[in-house]
Amino acid sequence: MITALMTFLSSGVPLSCQRGIPEVQDGVYNYKDLLEAEPSIRILIAKDTRYAHLAIHGYYQIRDDRNTIVDEGPGLQKSMISVKDDCITVGNRHYKNTEIRISSSQHGDIEVNDVRYPGEIRILRQPNNKFLVIEEVGLENYLVSVVGNEMPHSWNEEALRAQAITARTYAMYKRKVKEDNIYHLDMLDLAYRGITGKTSRISRIVQETRGIVMAYNWNLFPAYFHSTCGGHTEDCYYVFGEDSIPPLKGVVCNYCEDSKYFNWSVDIDKSEIEKKLKDANMYVPDIHMINGVDPGEGIHCSKVEIVSSSGSREMHANSFRLLIGPYYLYSTAFYSRDNGKSITFSGKGLGHGVGLCQYGAQGMAKNSFTCISILKYYYPQVELIRVY
């Protein structure tokens, strides 16, 4: 089991030699000495952009790609970041480096495009006078913002704890599979907004779950989650085309009926669908109908069939949902009806439908289920492990 635990964690993180028989406390295997330190994680904040605004609150240092201090000061007022003549420019300061790293004092933070971040900011020069902005931050600090932005702060503490463990598992999985990449996660993976969403209550709840992740067969897995399943979570095969494993195969959910998206119906103009497809370089003129194809047990379809005057074609259903807009077409668990100039989509749930149903977790918590019970319900056959 120890060998399996070592393989599911990123090899870039040092492992402790203190690996005795673990105690099991409240359903969690305690391997808190497995990692010697809390992992950090790299988040993409801005991609291939030409301009961004930067302000630094507190004493700061700027280091180059050789880790040499090239600038420092008590703070920096809002300045423009750009790239020109092989230089990274911040306000009126020019750094002839491929990368600069900006860190602030312990009680300071760094503001990028009006969002404050607690970690180190990296600016990496790209071709054509573009650049990337990446934050490197401790995982627990990251999770406080994620939990505070993924769930209402007023929700039951057991639901919030379940969300913290789920998000930690997902983030550590992404960190492992993208270990050698420039970044592990982008802003679309989880609802991360720097220090926004951070409260003393959310910080305490995340701290109470510190270091706890889920494992299936003693391996990390992508612990997906979503807002509302509509009565049955979905097999990851139908939504993402990934191999089915028991934690992501889908379960009946009788706890998310309080969500306003449990049942829904929307009319979307065919011309609007055609425009969004065209913007994605898919020219489909004169759409007649859109049908869901190959649904799973949670009735989320695997594909959509687009019927038009030029024939019919299929595309990945979740990609279609995101293309149309996740707050226009709420899920892929829908039936459709032709209305002439528009199509009525009637469906269930909000989001992709895989893994933890957030409204379901809140419903279970209100019915006195613990966070461990919630997680083991939505992710069958998992174990809970504290790794630091």
C-alpha positions as CSV (number, residue, x, y, z in Angstrom):
1,M,0.0,0.0,0.0
2,I,2.9,2.4,0.8
3,T,4.3,1.8,-2.7
4,A,1.0,2.7,-4.3
5,L,0.7,5.8,-2.1
6,M,4.2,6.9,-3.3
7,T,3.3,6.4,-6.9
8,F,0.1,8.4,-6.8
9,L,1.8,11.5,-5.5
10,S,4.0,13.7,-7.6
11,S,7.6,12.5,-7.6
12,G,8.6,16.1,-7.4
13,V,7.4,16.3,-3.8
14,P,9.9,14.9,-1.1
15,L,8.6,11.9,0.8
16,S,9.2,11.3,4.5
17,C,10.9,8.1,5.7
18,Q,8.5,7.9,8.7
19,R,6.0,5.5,7.3
20,G,4.6,3.2,10.0
21,I,1.3,1.5,10.2
22,P,-1.3,4.2,9.8
23,E,-4.0,5.0,12.3
24,V,-7.6,5.3,11.0
25,Q,-9.4,8.2,12.6
26,D,-13.0,9.2,11.6
27,G,-12.7,7.2,8.4
28,V,-9.4,8.7,7.3
29,Y,-6.1,6.9,7.0
30,N,-3.5,9.0,8.7
31,Y,-0.3,9.2,6.5
32,K,0.3,12.8,7.5
33,D,4.1,12.2,7.4
34,L,4.1,10.9,3.9
35,L,4.9,14.3,2.5
36,E,7.4,16.5,4.2
37,A,5.7,19.7,3.2
38,E,2.5,21.1,1.8
39,P,2.7,21.0,-2.0
40,S,2.6,24.2,-4.1
41,I,0.6,24.4,-7.3
42,R,1.0,26.5,-10.4
43,I,-2.1,28.3,-11.8
44,L,-2.4,30.0,-15.2
45,I,-3.8,33.4,-14.7
46,A,-3.4,34.9,-18.1
47,K,-2.5,33.2,-21.4
48,D,-0.8,34.6,-24.5
49,T,-1.8,38.2,-23.6
50,R,-0.2,41.4,-24.6
51,Y,-1.2,43.6,-21.7
52,A,-2.0,43.1,-18.0
53,H,-2.1,45.4,-15.0
54,L,0.1,44.7,-11.9
55,A,0.1,46.2,-8.5
56,I,2.1,45.0,-5.5
57,H,0.9,45.5,-1.9
58,G,3.7,45.2,0.6
59,Y,7.5,44.8,0.2
60,Y,8.5,42.9,-2.9
61,Q,11.4,41.3,-4.8
62,I,11.7,40.6,-8.5
63,R,14.0,37.8,-9.5
64,D,15.2,36.8,-13.0
65,D,15.3,33.4,-14.6
66,R,18.6,32.8,-12.8
67,N,17.0,33.6,-9.4
68,T,19.0,36.8,-9.1
69,I,17.2,39.8,-7.4
70,V,16.9,42.4,-10.1
71,D,14.5,44.8,-8.3
72,E,12.8,45.3,-4.9
73,G,10.8,47.9,-3.1
74,P,8.2,48.8,-0.5
75,G,5.3,48.4,-3.0
76,L,4.2,49.1,-6.5
77,Q,1.3,51.2,-7.8
78,K,-0.8,49.8,-10.6
79,S,1.4,49.5,-13.7
80,M,1.1,48.0,-17.2
81,I,2.9,44.7,-18.1
82,S,3.9,44.3,-21.7
83,V,6.7,42.7,-23.8
84,K,8.7,44.7,-26.3
85,D,12.2,44.3,-27.8
86,D,12.8,41.1,-25.9
87,C,12.1,42.9,-22.6
88,I,9.4,42.3,-20.0
89,T,8.2,45.8,-19.2
90,V,6.5,46.7,-15.9
91,G,5.5,50.4,-15.9
92,N,8.7,52.2,-16.8
93,R,11.0,49.3,-15.8
94,H,12.5,47.0,-18.3
95,Y,13.8,43.4,-17.6
96,K,15.7,41.8,-20.4
97,N,14.8,38.3,-19.3
98,T,12.7,35.4,-20.5
99,E,11.0,35.3,-17.1
100,I,10.6,37.3,-14.0
101,R,9.3,36.1,-10.6
102,I,7.6,38.6,-8.3
103,S,7.1,37.8,-4.6
104,S,5.7,40.0,-1.9
105,S,6.1,40.0,1.9
106,Q,4.3,37.5,4.1
107,H,1.4,39.9,4.7
108,G,1.3,41.4,1.2
109,D,-0.2,40.2,-2.0
110,I,0.1,40.8,-5.7
111,E,-2.7,42.2,-7.8
112,V,-3.1,41.2,-11.5
113,N,-6.0,42.6,-13.5
114,D,-7.7,43.8,-10.3
115,V,-7.6,40.4,-8.6
116,R,-5.3,39.9,-5.6
117,Y,-3.2,36.7,-5.3
118,P,-1.3,35.4,-2.2
119,G,1.5,33.5,-4.0
120,E,4.5,34.2,-6.2
121,I,3.7,35.6,-9.7
122,R,5.7,34.5,-12.7
123,I,5.7,36.4,-16.0
124,L,7.0,34.3,-18.9
125,R,7.8,35.9,-22.3
126,Q,6.2,34.3,-25.3
127,P,6.6,34.9,-29.1
128,N,5.0,37.9,-30.8
129,N,5.2,40.2,-27.8
130,K,2.9,38.0,-25.7
131,F,3.4,36.6,-22.2
132,L,1.9,34.2,-19.7
133,V,1.1,35.0,-16.0
134,I,1.4,32.1,-13.6
135,E,0.9,32.1,-9.9
136,E,2.7,29.6,-7.7
137,V,0.9,29.2,-4.3
138,G,0.6,26.7,-1.5
139,L,-2.2,24.2,-2.1
140,E,-4.2,25.1,1.1
141,N,-4.2,28.8,0.3
142,Y,-5.4,27.9,-3.2
143,L,-8.2,25.8,-1.7
144,V,-9.6,28.5,0.6
145,S,-10.4,30.6,-2.5
146,V,-11.7,27.6,-4.5
147,V,-14.1,26.5,-1.7
148,G,-15.2,30.1,-1.1
149,N,-16.0,30.6,-4.7
150,E,-17.5,27.1,-5.5
151,M,-20.1,27.0,-2.7
152,P,-22.1,29.6,-0.8
153,H,-20.3,30.5,2.5
154,S,-23.5,29.9,4.4
155,W,-23.8,26.3,3.4
156,N,-23.6,23.4,5.9
157,E,-20.0,22.8,7.1
158,E,-20.1,19.1,6.2
159,A,-20.9,20.0,2.5
160,L,-18.0,22.6,2.6
161,R,-15.6,20.0,4.0
162,A,-16.6,17.6,1.3
163,Q,-16.0,20.3,-1.3
164,A,-12.5,21.0,0.2
165,I,-11.4,17.4,0.0
166,T,-12.9,17.0,-3.5
167,A,-11.1,20.1,-4.8
168,R,-7.8,19.0,-3.1
169,T,-8.0,15.6,-4.7
170,Y,-8.7,17.1,-8.2
171,A,-5.9,19.7,-7.8
172,M,-3.3,17.1,-6.6
173,Y,-4.3,14.8,-9.5
174,K,-3.8,17.6,-12.0
175,R,-0.5,18.4,-10.3
176,K,0.7,14.9,-10.8
177,V,-0.3,14.4,-14.4
178,K,1.0,17.9,-15.4
179,E,4.1,17.8,-13.2
180,D,6.5,18.8,-16.0
181,N,4.2,21.4,-17.5
182,I,4.6,25.1,-17.0
183,Y,1.3,25.2,-15.1
184,H,-0.9,22.6,-13.5
185,L,-4.3,24.3,-13.6
186,D,-5.9,27.2,-15.4
187,M,-8.6,29.6,-14.2
188,L,-11.3,27.5,-15.8
189,D,-10.5,24.2,-14.0
190,L,-11.8,25.4,-10.6
191,A,-13.4,28.6,-9.4
192,Y,-10.2,30.3,-8.2
193,R,-10.1,34.1,-7.6
194,G,-7.0,34.7,-5.5
195,I,-7.9,36.0,-2.1
196,T,-11.5,36.6,-3.1
197,G,-13.9,34.3,-1.2
198,K,-11.5,33.9,1.7
199,T,-13.3,34.2,5.1
200,S,-12.3,33.0,8.6
201,R,-15.1,30.3,8.4
202,I,-13.9,29.0,5.0
203,S,-10.3,29.1,6.1
204,R,-11.1,27.1,9.3
205,I,-13.1,24.5,7.3
206,V,-10.3,24.0,4.8
207,Q,-7.7,23.7,7.7
208,E,-9.8,21.0,9.3
209,T,-9.5,18.9,6.2
210,R,-5.8,19.8,5.7
211,G,-3.9,17.2,3.6
212,I,-6.9,14.9,3.1
213,V,-7.4,13.4,-0.4
214,M,-9.5,10.6,-1.9
215,A,-7.9,7.6,-3.6
216,Y,-9.3,4.7,-5.6
217,N,-7.1,1.6,-5.5
218,W,-4.6,3.8,-3.6
219,N,-4.3,6.1,-6.6
220,L,-5.4,9.7,-7.1
221,F,-8.1,10.2,-9.7
222,P,-9.8,13.3,-11.2
223,A,-12.4,14.0,-8.6
224,Y,-14.9,16.0,-10.8
225,F,-17.7,17.9,-9.3
226,H,-20.6,20.1,-10.5
227,S,-23.5,22.2,-9.3
228,T,-26.6,20.0,-9.8
229,C,-27.0,16.5,-11.3
230,G,-30.8,16.5,-11.6
231,G,-31.3,13.1,-9.9
232,H,-28.4,10.9,-11.1
233,T,-24.7,11.7,-11.5
234,E,-23.2,10.6,-14.8
235,D,-20.5,8.1,-15.9
236,C,-17.4,10.0,-16.9
237,Y,-17.2,7.9,-20.1
238,Y,-20.3,9.6,-21.5
239,V,-19.2,13.1,-20.6
240,F,-15.5,13.1,-21.0
241,G,-14.8,9.9,-22.9
242,E,-12.6,8.6,-20.1
243,D,-12.4,5.1,-18.9
244,S,-15.1,4.3,-16.3
245,I,-14.0,3.7,-12.7
246,P,-16.4,3.0,-9.8
247,P,-16.0,6.5,-8.2
248,L,-16.9,8.2,-11.5
249,K,-19.5,5.8,-12.8
250,G,-22.5,7.7,-11.5
251,V,-25.0,7.2,-8.6
252,V,-28.7,8.0,-7.9
253,C,-29.0,11.4,-6.2
254,N,-32.2,12.2,-4.2
255,Y,-30.8,15.3,-2.5
256,C,-30.5,18.2,-5.1
257,E,-34.1,19.0,-5.6
258,D,-33.7,22.4,-3.9
259,S,-31.6,23.6,-6.8
260,K,-33.4,25.8,-9.3
261,Y,-31.7,23.9,-12.0
262,F,-33.1,20.5,-11.0
263,N,-35.5,20.9,-13.9
264,W,-35.2,23.6,-16.5
265,S,-36.4,24.6,-20.0
266,V,-34.8,27.2,-22.3
267,D,-35.4,28.5,-25.8
268,I,-32.3,29.2,-27.9
269,D,-32.5,30.9,-31.3
270,K,-31.2,28.7,-34.1
271,S,-29.4,31.8,-35.5
272,E,-27.5,32.2,-32.2
273,I,-26.4,28.5,-32.3
274,E,-25.2,28.9,-35.9
275,K,-23.3,32.1,-34.9
276,K,-21.5,30.4,-32.0
277,L,-20.6,27.4,-34.2
278,K,-19.3,29.7,-36.8
279,D,-17.2,31.5,-34.3
280,A,-15.6,28.1,-33.5
281,N,-14.9,27.6,-37.2
282,M,-17.9,25.2,-37.7
283,Y,-20.1,26.4,-40.5
284,V,-23.5,24.8,-40.1
285,P,-26.2,26.8,-42.0
286,D,-29.9,26.6,-41.6
287,I,-30.1,24.4,-38.5
288,H,-33.3,22.3,-38.3
289,M,-32.8,20.4,-35.1
290,I,-30.3,19.4,-32.4
291,N,-30.7,16.0,-30.8
292,G,-29.0,14.4,-27.8
293,V,-27.3,11.1,-28.7
294,D,-26.1,8.1,-26.6
295,P,-27.1,9.2,-23.0
296,G,-25.9,7.5,-19.9
297,E,-27.9,6.5,-16.8
298,G,-27.9,10.2,-15.7
299,I,-29.4,11.0,-19.2
300,H,-26.4,13.2,-20.0
301,C,-25.8,12.6,-23.7
302,S,-22.4,11.7,-25.1
303,K,-22.9,13.5,-28.4
304,V,-25.3,15.9,-30.1
305,E,-26.6,15.5,-33.6
306,I,-26.9,18.8,-35.5
307,V,-29.4,18.4,-38.3
308,S,-29.2,21.2,-41.0
309,S,-30.0,21.8,-44.6
310,S,-26.6,20.4,-45.5
311,G,-27.2,17.1,-43.7
312,S,-26.4,16.1,-40.1
313,R,-23.2,16.0,-38.1
314,E,-22.2,15.0,-34.6
315,M,-20.0,16.6,-32.0
316,H,-19.0,16.0,-28.5
317,A,-22.0,17.0,-26.3
318,N,-20.1,18.6,-23.4
319,S,-18.0,20.6,-25.9
320,F,-21.3,21.7,-27.6
321,R,-22.7,22.8,-24.2
322,L,-19.6,24.9,-23.4
323,L,-19.6,26.4,-26.9
324,I,-23.2,27.5,-26.6
325,G,-22.5,28.7,-23.1
326,P,-22.9,26.8,-19.8
327,Y,-25.4,29.3,-18.5
328,Y,-27.5,29.1,-21.7
329,L,-27.5,25.3,-22.1
330,Y,-27.3,24.2,-18.5
331,S,-26.4,20.5,-19.0
332,T,-26.3,17.8,-21.6
333,A,-29.2,15.9,-19.9
334,F,-31.8,17.4,-22.2
335,Y,-34.6,16.7,-24.6
336,S,-35.2,19.1,-27.5
337,R,-38.2,20.4,-29.5
338,D,-38.2,22.4,-32.7
339,N,-40.0,25.7,-32.6
340,G,-39.2,27.0,-36.0
341,K,-36.8,29.8,-35.4
342,S,-35.7,28.4,-32.0
343,I,-35.1,25.1,-30.2
344,T,-36.6,24.4,-26.8
345,F,-34.1,22.4,-24.6
346,S,-35.8,20.8,-21.5
347,G,-33.4,19.1,-19.1
348,K,-32.0,18.4,-15.7
349,G,-29.1,19.7,-13.7
350,L,-26.4,22.3,-14.1
351,G,-22.9,21.4,-15.1
352,H,-21.3,18.3,-16.6
353,G,-22.9,15.9,-14.1
354,V,-19.8,13.8,-13.1
355,G,-18.7,13.2,-9.5
356,L,-19.9,15.3,-6.5
357,C,-23.2,17.0,-6.9
358,Q,-22.8,20.2,-4.9
359,Y,-26.5,20.8,-4.2
360,G,-26.7,17.1,-3.4
361,A,-23.9,17.4,-0.9
362,Q,-25.7,20.3,0.8
363,G,-28.9,18.2,0.8
364,M,-27.1,15.3,2.4
365,A,-25.4,17.6,5.0
366,K,-28.8,19.0,5.9
367,N,-29.9,15.5,6.5
368,S,-27.0,14.9,9.0
369,F,-24.6,13.1,6.7
370,T,-20.9,13.7,7.5
371,C,-18.5,14.9,4.8
372,I,-16.9,11.4,4.7
373,S,-20.3,9.8,4.1
374,I,-21.1,12.3,1.4
375,L,-17.8,11.6,-0.4
376,K,-18.1,7.8,-0.1
377,Y,-21.7,8.1,-1.5
378,Y,-20.8,10.2,-4.6
379,Y,-17.4,8.5,-5.1
380,P,-18.0,4.7,-4.4
381,Q,-15.0,2.6,-3.4
382,V,-12.7,5.5,-2.4
383,E,-10.5,5.7,0.6
384,L,-9.8,8.9,2.5
385,I,-6.1,9.5,3.2
386,R,-4.2,12.4,5.0
387,V,-0.9,12.7,3.2
388,Y,0.5,15.8,5.0
